Amino acid sequence: MTVQALAPEYRRIVELLQAEPGDGEGVSAKELAARLELELVPAKIEGVRSRAKRLVEREWLMASPSGRFMPRASLVPAAGS
């Protein structure tokens, strides 16, 4: 299944993490909301966290024990691809 099968809100989260996987520690829900150019209020941040957790459950993303999100290794494009 490709990322295109996801709803637009979910696809943006996966694509953002694939494009900018960060420093290996993952990205917090607040950082994701900021990168998605959402207003940084609790309702928006929790909405992003909820979507990211669903993507973890469906194995599109991984979550660290501290609650930071990162792309699954199998979904990250290889360098130069």
Secondary structure, 3 states (H helix, E strand, C coil): CCHHHCCHHHHHHHHHHHHCCCCCCCECHHHHHHHCCCCCCHHHHHHHHHHHHHHHHCCCEEECCCCCEEECHHHCCCCCC
